[in-house]
Amino acid sequence: MGNHIRGTTGQSTLRRSLASLLFEQEGWRSRFTDRPLLVPDDELRLNEWMQQHLVLTWAMHEQPWTVEAQVIADLAPPLNQSANSSHPLYPLVRDARRRWRQAARQAEDEQSHEV
């Protein structure tokens, strides 16, 4: 849970999905390592956005990997890309993540040419 709330886009698929859907609208800047990441200042802005717009709940389970697929099937969380391809918003999130990945790579290329 800490990775989703106080972590980074490098540690949380939830944060990556939110960043990919919001980076253009919010003007957030990205960089690329082995995946797109928000720059540190914009990670903080994502934290603020999440605090203002999200309500979160959770359940504890001794072996969460044994129930994850069923939870995804039952709740159909729109931002979850794993085992959720039949969700109507799946293509929108997938395309947003692709665009963010491309933008982060482009930003990284531009920055490396400036040096």
Backbone torsions as a table, in degrees:
resi	resn	phi	psi	omega
1	MET	NA	-37.5	179.3
2	GLY	-58.8	-37.1	179.4
3	ASN	-64.2	-34.9	-178.8
4	HIS	-76.2	-36.4	-175.4
5	ILE	-89.7	-49.4	-174.8
6	ARG	-115.8	5.6	-177.2
7	GLY	-83.3	-150.7	179.6
8	THR	-127.2	169.5	176.2
9	THR	-64.8	-18.8	175.7
10	GLY	-75.9	-18.3	-175.6
11	GLN	-106.7	-10.7	-169.4
12	SER	-138.7	122.7	176.0
13	THR	-68.4	-30.7	175.0
14	LEU	-60.4	-48.3	-179.9
15	ARG	-64.1	-37.5	177.7
16	ARG	-64.2	-42.2	179.0
17	SER	-64.3	-45.3	178.4
18	LEU	-62.7	-44.8	179.5
19	ALA	-60.5	-41.8	-178.1
20	SER	-66.0	-33.4	179.2
21	LEU	-79.3	-22.5	-172.4
22	LEU	-113.2	-13.9	-168.9
23	PHE	-59.9	-38.3	-179.7
24	GLU	-70.8	-48.6	-178.3
25	GLN	-61.1	-41.0	-176.3
26	GLU	-89.2	-10.4	-179.1
27	GLY	73.3	24.6	-179.7
28	TRP	-71.9	144.6	-178.9
29	ARG	-100.1	149.3	-174.9
30	SER	-129.3	163.4	170.8
31	ARG	-137.1	172.4	-177.4
32	PHE	-132.4	131.1	171.0
33	THR	-115.0	-106.0	169.9
34	ASP	-94.9	-0.1	177.9
35	ARG	-159.5	164.5	177.2
36	PRO	-71.5	144.2	178.1
37	LEU	-137.9	146.7	170.2
38	LEU	-76.3	150.1	173.1
39	VAL	-67.5	156.9	-173.2
40	PRO	-52.9	-44.0	179.5
41	ASP	-60.5	-36.5	-178.5
42	ASP	-80.5	-22.1	169.1
43	GLU	-61.0	-41.9	178.1
44	LEU	-64.8	-38.2	177.3
45	ARG	-65.5	-37.2	175.3
46	LEU	-63.8	-41.2	175.3
47	ASN	-54.7	-47.6	-179.3
48	GLU	-62.9	-43.4	179.4
49	TRP	-60.3	-44.7	-179.1
50	MET	-62.6	-42.6	179.9
51	GLN	-63.2	-34.2	-178.4
52	GLN	-79.9	-29.0	-168.2
53	HIS	-117.5	-13.5	-174.2
54	LEU	-110.9	148.7	168.1
55	VAL	-118.5	133.9	-173.0
56	LEU	-125.0	140.1	171.4
57	THR	-138.2	162.7	179.7
58	TRP	-152.9	167.2	174.7
59	ALA	-134.0	146.0	179.2
60	MET	-99.0	143.5	178.5
61	HIS	-147.5	138.8	-177.0
62	GLU	-62.0	-34.1	179.8
63	GLN	-132.6	75.5	-173.3
64	PRO	-59.3	-29.9	179.3
65	TRP	-63.5	-20.7	-179.5
66	THR	-80.0	-16.5	-178.9
67	VAL	-119.3	-4.2	-174.2
68	GLU	-56.7	-47.8	-177.9
69	ALA	-61.3	-39.7	179.5
70	GLN	-69.4	-38.3	177.5
71	VAL	-62.7	-44.7	178.4
72	ILE	-61.9	-43.6	179.1
73	ALA	-62.9	-41.4	-177.4
74	ASP	-73.7	-43.0	-174.3
75	LEU	-92.3	-22.6	-179.3
76	ALA	47.8	58.5	-179.6
77	PRO	-67.0	124.5	-171.4
78	PRO	-65.8	-24.3	-178.4
79	LEU	-88.3	-11.9	-177.1
80	ASN	-79.5	122.5	-179.2
81	GLN	-93.5	-18.5	-178.2
82	SER	-82.8	126.9	176.8
83	ALA	56.3	34.0	-174.5
84	ASN	-140.7	24.2	-173.0
85	SER	-67.2	-13.9	178.4
86	SER	-86.3	-6.1	178.8
87	HIS	-66.3	137.7	-178.4
88	PRO	-59.2	-26.8	180.0
89	LEU	-91.2	-2.4	-179.0
90	TYR	-52.7	-49.7	-178.9
91	PRO	-63.0	-36.2	179.3
92	LEU	-63.3	-46.4	180.0
93	VAL	-67.2	-43.3	178.8
94	ARG	-58.3	-45.8	-179.0
95	ASP	-68.0	-37.8	177.2
96	ALA	-63.4	-41.3	178.9
97	ARG	-65.9	-37.4	176.9
98	ARG	-63.7	-46.0	180.0
99	ARG	-62.4	-41.3	-180.0
100	TRP	-65.9	-41.8	178.1
101	ARG	-58.9	-45.4	179.4
102	GLN	-64.0	-43.0	180.0
103	ALA	-64.5	-39.6	179.0
104	ALA	-65.9	-41.6	177.5
105	ARG	-63.1	-42.4	179.9
106	GLN	-64.1	-43.1	178.3
107	ALA	-61.7	-41.1	179.2
108	GLU	-64.9	-42.6	177.8
109	ASP	-62.1	-44.0	179.9
110	GLU	-63.6	-40.6	-179.9
111	GLN	-67.2	-38.3	-179.3
112	SER	-70.0	-27.0	177.3
113	HIS	-77.1	-22.8	178.7
114	GLU	-75.2	-26.5	-175.7
115	VAL	-79.1	NA	NA
